[in-house]
Amino acid sequence: MTSATSTPDAIAMKIRQISVFLENQHGRLSALCRSLAGAGVDLCALTLSDAGEFGLLRFITAEPDRARRVVEAAGFAATSSDVLALCLPNRPGGLSAVLTGLEPHGLSVEYMYAYARRTGDAVMITCFDDVDRAMAVLQAAGVTLLRPADLSAEGRPSV
């Protein structure tokens, strides 16, 4: 039996996210954004959180390998990881229904961030403790998983 993660379609549904550690100092975020902009890197989605003396910027782009090289060349520490982009109805209970469906499978959400699209749905960028198993469970439940190219589609916010 072939696992869902061995098919090209399944692999294409994983999205490579870049995480950058930023010192909480004036101008650090601006410097990072200038480096990305200067290299022509377009960001599809991002989140920034505070962690005391450091901030953590997570972002998605259509060119994650190139973006990581730009970030590191600019002197920032970066890592990459796989996340899933869930397409959910933008209405009360849309996220709740998906999370409730995950409970029996023992999957944990490590973090998530979202944006609403003009198309009437919402994109939930989600990191799971087991991304491959989460992908299989979500697909079996009929949840739409977006590919990286789908995040750059018309209707997404420009970052």
Helices and strands as residue ranges (DSSP letters): G 4-6, H 8-13, E 15-23, H 28-38, E 43-51, E 54-61, H 64-73, E 77-89, H 94-102, G 103-105, E 109-116, E 121-128, H 131-140, E 144-146, H 148-151
